[in-house]
C-alpha cells in the first residue's frame, strides 16, 4: 500500500510540473513580451541556493509554490509596471519549473563550501599522535551546524548527518608528513574551507518552525557523499587539500564527475578492439 501511495504522489508531482509548464506557455501565447524571442528568456541556469530548495521539495514530495517564491523576491518587487512583473513572473516560472523538473533527488547532490577554523595539534609526548581539528565559526564542538537557504520570506535549513565526525582526525605518520607541508603553522588556528557534497534524503514540510520575522523555517537532512578540507597555500596563489573522504556509494559518480571530459566516453577506435 505504501508503494502505491508513493507512486500516486510521484504521478501527481509530475502532473503538477507539466501543468506549470503548460500554464507558463499559455501566459507567453496570450501576452508575449517584446523580448520573449531572445535566448535570455529561456534561461535555464539555476543557482546553488535554488538547487537546495529543489532538493527540499523533492525529498518532501511536494511541488514548490513557484508564484510565491518569485513574487516575494526583491527582484520582482523592484520592477515598476504590472507588465514588467508579469513578464518576469512568466520567465522565472519557466526557468525554475525547468530546473525543478531536471533535479533528480536520487543522483544529484548539493555542493556546500563553508568557512572553518582549523588547528594542528602536535604530539606533546612520546606515544601521542598528531591530531587535526576544525570547528565552524561561532560554534563549539557541541553545536550542530545548519546551512540556510531562502525560500521567499521563509527559510529551508539543511542539517548534514555526521558532519562533526570529521572535526577531529588522528593522523598516521604518512598523513602527518603530507599535512605538515601544507599548513601555515602548528598549535594555532588558521582559516580553511570545508567542501561538502551532500544528498538530501529527508525533509519535513508539514512541521515548519516559525522564525522571529514570522516566516517559516523547514528542516531537511543530508548524508555526506564527499567532504574535503581545503586551505590556502602560503607559498603560491592556490588551494591545498589537507584531507578528503568520499562515501563508498558515491565513489563511481565522484570519479566520473571529476574525470576529464574526453575520458568519459569511449574513443571510436576502442569499439573495434
C-alpha positions as CSV (number, residue, x, y, z in Angstrom):
1,X,0.0,0.0,0.0
2,X,2.9,2.3,0.8
3,X,4.4,1.9,-2.6
4,X,1.0,2.5,-4.2
5,X,0.6,5.8,-2.4
6,X,4.2,6.8,-3.2
7,X,3.7,6.1,-6.9
8,X,0.5,8.1,-6.8
9,X,2.3,11.0,-5.2
10,X,5.0,10.9,-7.8
11,X,2.4,10.9,-10.6
12,X,0.7,13.9,-9.1
13,X,4.1,15.5,-8.7
14,X,4.9,15.1,-12.4
15,X,1.5,16.3,-13.5
16,X,1.9,19.4,-11.4
17,X,5.2,20.2,-13.1
18,X,3.7,19.6,-16.5
19,X,0.7,21.8,-15.7
20,X,3.1,24.5,-14.5
21,X,5.0,24.4,-17.9
22,X,1.7,24.5,-19.9
23,X,0.5,27.4,-17.8
24,X,3.7,29.3,-18.5
25,X,3.4,28.7,-22.2
26,X,-0.2,29.9,-22.0
27,X,1.0,33.2,-20.5
28,X,3.5,33.6,-23.3
29,X,1.0,33.0,-26.0
30,X,-1.6,35.3,-24.5
31,X,0.8,38.2,-23.9
32,X,4.2,37.7,-25.4
33,X,6.7,40.2,-24.2
34,X,8.9,42.1,-26.7
35,X,12.0,40.2,-25.7
36,X,10.4,36.8,-25.4
37,X,12.2,35.6,-28.6
38,X,15.6,36.2,-27.1
39,X,17.7,33.4,-25.8
40,X,17.8,35.0,-22.4
41,X,14.0,34.4,-22.0
42,X,14.6,30.7,-22.0
43,X,17.5,30.8,-19.5
44,X,17.7,27.5,-17.6
45,X,20.5,28.4,-15.2
46,X,19.8,27.9,-11.5
47,X,21.9,28.9,-8.5
48,X,23.2,26.6,-5.8
49,X,20.6,28.1,-3.4
50,X,17.8,27.3,-5.8
51,X,19.0,23.7,-6.2
52,X,18.9,23.4,-2.4
53,X,15.2,24.4,-2.5
54,X,14.6,21.9,-5.3
55,X,16.2,19.2,-3.1
56,X,14.0,20.0,-0.1
57,X,10.7,19.8,-2.1
58,X,11.8,16.7,-3.9
59,X,12.6,15.0,-0.6
60,X,9.2,16.2,0.8
61,X,7.3,15.0,-2.3
62,X,5.7,18.5,-2.5
63,X,5.6,20.8,-5.5
64,X,7.0,24.3,-4.6
65,X,4.8,27.3,-4.7
66,X,6.7,28.9,-7.6
67,X,4.5,32.0,-7.8
68,X,5.1,32.8,-4.1
69,X,8.8,32.1,-4.5
70,X,9.1,34.5,-7.4
71,X,6.7,37.3,-6.3
72,X,8.3,37.5,-2.8
73,X,11.8,38.2,-4.3
74,X,13.5,41.6,-4.2
75,X,14.0,41.4,-8.0
76,X,10.2,41.1,-8.5
77,X,9.4,43.9,-6.1
78,X,11.9,46.2,-7.7
79,X,10.0,46.1,-11.1
80,X,7.9,49.1,-11.9
81,X,4.9,48.3,-14.1
82,X,2.5,45.4,-13.9
83,X,3.6,44.3,-17.3
84,X,7.2,44.1,-16.3
85,X,6.2,42.0,-13.3
86,X,4.0,39.7,-15.4
87,X,6.8,39.2,-17.9
88,X,9.3,38.5,-15.1
89,X,6.9,36.0,-13.5
90,X,6.5,34.1,-16.7
91,X,10.2,34.0,-17.3
92,X,11.0,32.8,-13.8
93,X,8.2,30.2,-13.8
94,X,9.8,28.7,-16.9
95,X,13.3,28.8,-15.5
96,X,12.5,27.4,-12.1
97,X,10.0,24.9,-13.4
98,X,12.5,23.5,-15.8
99,X,15.2,23.4,-13.1
100,X,12.9,21.6,-10.7
101,X,11.9,19.1,-13.4
102,X,15.5,18.3,-14.1
103,X,16.6,17.9,-10.5
104,X,17.0,14.2,-9.6
105,X,16.8,13.5,-5.9
106,X,18.4,10.1,-6.3
107,X,21.5,11.2,-8.1
108,X,22.0,15.0,-7.6
109,X,24.0,16.4,-4.7
110,X,24.3,19.8,-3.1
111,X,27.7,21.3,-3.0
112,X,28.4,23.5,0.0
113,X,31.5,25.5,0.9
114,X,31.7,26.6,4.5
115,X,34.5,28.6,6.2
116,X,36.0,26.8,9.1
117,X,38.9,27.3,11.6
118,X,41.5,24.5,11.7
119,X,44.2,23.7,14.3
120,X,47.0,21.2,14.1
121,X,47.8,19.6,17.5
122,X,51.4,18.4,17.5
123,X,52.3,15.4,19.8
124,X,53.3,16.6,23.3
125,X,54.9,13.4,24.5
126,X,56.2,10.1,23.2
127,X,53.5,7.8,22.0
128,X,51.0,10.5,21.2
129,X,49.8,11.0,17.7
130,X,49.2,14.4,15.9
131,X,45.6,15.5,15.6
132,X,44.0,17.9,13.1
133,X,40.8,19.5,14.3
134,X,38.3,22.0,12.9
135,X,35.3,24.0,14.1
136,X,32.7,26.1,12.4
137,X,32.8,29.9,13.1
138,X,30.8,30.9,16.2
139,X,30.1,27.2,17.1
140,X,31.7,24.9,19.6
141,X,32.1,21.2,19.5
142,X,28.7,20.5,20.9
143,X,26.8,22.5,18.2
144,X,25.4,21.0,15.0
145,X,25.9,23.4,12.1
146,X,22.9,24.2,9.8
147,X,23.0,25.7,6.3
148,X,20.2,28.1,5.5
149,X,18.6,28.8,2.1
150,X,15.9,31.4,1.4
151,X,12.5,30.5,0.0
152,X,10.6,33.8,-0.3
153,X,10.2,35.1,3.2
154,X,10.8,31.6,4.6
155,X,13.9,29.5,5.1
156,X,15.0,25.9,4.5
157,X,17.7,24.7,6.9
158,X,20.0,21.8,6.0
159,X,21.5,19.5,8.6
160,X,24.2,17.2,7.4
161,X,24.4,13.8,9.2
162,X,27.7,13.0,11.0
163,X,29.5,16.2,9.8
164,X,31.1,16.5,13.2
165,X,32.7,13.0,12.8
166,X,35.4,14.7,10.7
167,X,36.1,17.5,13.2
168,X,38.9,15.6,14.8
169,X,41.2,13.4,12.8
170,X,44.1,11.4,14.2
171,X,47.0,11.3,11.7
172,X,49.2,8.5,10.7
173,X,52.9,9.2,10.1
174,X,52.4,9.4,6.4
175,X,49.4,11.7,6.7
176,X,51.2,13.8,9.2
177,X,54.2,14.3,6.9
178,X,51.9,15.3,4.0
179,X,49.8,17.7,6.0
180,X,52.7,19.4,7.8
181,X,54.0,20.6,4.4
182,X,50.7,22.4,3.7
183,X,49.6,24.0,7.0
184,X,50.8,27.6,7.8
185,X,51.8,26.8,11.5
186,X,51.4,24.4,14.4
187,X,49.3,24.6,17.5
188,X,47.5,27.7,16.4
189,X,44.2,28.2,14.5
190,X,44.1,29.1,10.8
191,X,41.3,29.7,8.3
192,X,40.3,27.0,5.9
193,X,37.2,25.8,3.9
194,X,35.1,22.7,4.3
195,X,33.7,21.5,1.0
196,X,30.8,19.1,1.3
197,X,28.8,17.2,-1.3
198,X,25.6,16.0,0.3
199,X,22.5,14.2,-0.9
200,X,19.2,15.2,0.8
201,X,17.3,12.2,1.9
202,X,14.7,13.6,4.3
203,X,12.6,16.8,4.5
204,X,9.8,17.8,6.8
205,X,7.3,20.1,5.1
206,X,4.4,19.5,7.4
207,X,6.0,20.8,10.6
208,X,7.7,24.2,9.9
209,X,9.1,26.2,12.8
210,X,8.3,29.9,12.9
211,X,11.1,32.4,12.6
212,X,11.4,35.6,14.6
213,X,10.3,37.5,11.4
214,X,7.1,35.4,11.3
215,X,8.3,33.4,8.4
216,X,8.5,29.7,8.3
217,X,11.6,27.5,8.7
218,X,11.7,24.0,7.3
219,X,14.3,21.3,8.0
220,X,15.9,18.8,5.7
221,X,18.7,16.2,6.3
222,X,21.5,15.2,4.0
223,X,24.1,12.5,4.0
224,X,27.7,13.1,3.2
225,X,28.8,12.0,-0.3
226,X,32.2,13.7,-0.3
227,X,34.0,16.0,2.2
228,X,37.2,18.0,1.8
229,X,39.2,20.3,4.0
230,X,40.9,23.0,1.8
231,X,43.4,25.6,2.8
232,X,45.1,28.5,1.0
233,X,48.7,27.8,0.1
234,X,51.2,30.1,1.9
235,X,53.7,29.6,-0.9
236,X,51.6,30.3,-4.0
237,X,48.1,31.5,-5.1
238,X,46.5,28.1,-5.0
239,X,44.4,25.8,-2.8
240,X,45.7,22.8,-1.0
241,X,43.7,19.8,0.1
242,X,44.6,18.8,3.7
243,X,42.3,15.8,3.6
244,X,39.3,14.4,1.9
245,X,36.9,11.5,2.1
246,X,34.4,10.0,-0.4
247,X,31.5,7.7,0.6
248,X,31.6,4.3,-1.0
249,X,28.2,4.7,-2.6
250,X,29.4,7.9,-4.2
251,X,32.8,6.8,-5.5
252,X,31.8,6.0,-9.1
253,X,29.8,9.2,-9.5
254,X,32.5,11.3,-8.0
255,X,35.2,9.7,-10.2
256,X,33.0,10.4,-13.3
257,X,32.3,14.0,-12.2
258,X,36.0,14.8,-11.9
259,X,37.2,12.9,-14.9
260,X,38.3,15.0,-17.9
261,X,35.5,15.2,-20.5
262,X,37.5,13.4,-23.2
263,X,37.9,10.4,-20.9
264,X,34.2,10.0,-20.1
265,X,33.3,8.3,-23.3
266,X,35.0,5.6,-25.3
267,X,37.0,6.6,-28.3
268,X,35.5,5.3,-31.6
269,X,38.6,3.2,-32.2
270,X,38.0,1.4,-28.9
271,X,34.8,0.0,-30.2
272,X,36.8,-2.2,-32.6
273,X,39.1,-3.6,-30.1
